[in-house]
Amino acid sequence: MTLREVYERIDALYPKRMSDDYVKTYGGHDNSGILLDPGKEIAGALFSLDLSLAAIAAAKAAGKNLIVTHHPAIFFPVADIRYDDPLGARIVACLESGIGVVSMHLNLDCACGGIDESLARALGGEGELEPQEKIEGGGYGRIFSVKEQALSAFAEGAKRELGTLRAFVYGDGERKINRAASFCGAGVDGGAIARAKAQGAQVIVSADIKHNYICDALESGLCVVQLTHYASENYGFKKIYQVLREKLCIPCEYHQDEILL
């Protein structure tokens, strides 16, 4: 199977159009799609949230010559490619080994059943979880009811379900939580905080939250649970892998960079 054929099967379920629609509607930048194509027949795929050197080594050891990532392996245009630069080293390692790379970013965040929705469900959200920033076929950001519990129990449950040991928790650990707002990755801004408060959330969950937004959330009466970026998205990306491995008709496996969880 060619790389183009594999990509078409992925795109049929999680179309890049959704990334393009999100950027057009809400701004930002993305670079999803086929990012490296050495022109080889695909023998197997390794899924990894990031194109890390560890993921490349795992793909080589397993005989997989395609890596499917969530985060774009090349995010912005590059002026040069050098083996002594981290990005350059990854690109060189892939090309030397004949490994192709497909990255599927905002489309996987926004898809129904995608990474953003999966985070909300990991936190206890049930039923229809309507996105806050809508595009055709999905969207980003969820605000939802959860089983009433103390903030400390909510945070520990999130860590346990997401398989991470790390989270910063801001707020009274005994405060009762029955409604939460979640944004996978680094999606919290002033608008997210305002919507969370207006819709009755007591806690906002995300990653890479800027200090000023943490302050604004706390002063708006919201608690904050700040996950690692990896933990907030690896859970959902693994679920996407479980869907795609049944559709691609090639051997697939999953790589996890434990140090980032």
Order of alpha helices (4+ residues) and beta strands (2+ residues): alpha-alpha-beta-beta-alpha-beta-alpha-beta-alpha-alpha-beta-beta-alpha-beta-beta-alpha-beta-alpha-beta-alpha-beta
